[in-house]
Amino acid sequence: MLIISIATVCSLFFVAGILFGGFIGGTLFSNPAPTDLSTATIANLKSQGIHDLTGLLPVEIFNWRNVVTLQGFIMIMVGGFMVGFGTRYARGCTSGHGIFGLSSLQWPSLVAVIAFFVGGVLCSYFILPYVLSL
């Protein structure tokens, strides 16, 4: 006789909900219109070697053969480590601090959200162009 605990059933419903929600979001609620970018953004991306702007993610960066290059290693492995380290160091993720922390008027969440935005701006202006030039 197979006995399944309540926690196992809840976990299975959770996984099924993630899969079903992803399917619904990707098929029923997808927007076939191209992403609108400003002419300055398009010129900036083309100057950095990104020419295919048809999808949500640039194909020149996010593809399987780029994973084994130095550029891919830096963007995926080092970037993933930095996200994980920052989440642990800030004691929460960007969504947690931005939504729950700010709505409950938590001072550390305000500092964390400001740091997230400043870090994102600095990385997009200084680190990303360097990594794309490798």
Order of alpha helices (4+ residues) and beta strands (2+ residues): alpha-alpha-alpha-alpha-alpha-alpha
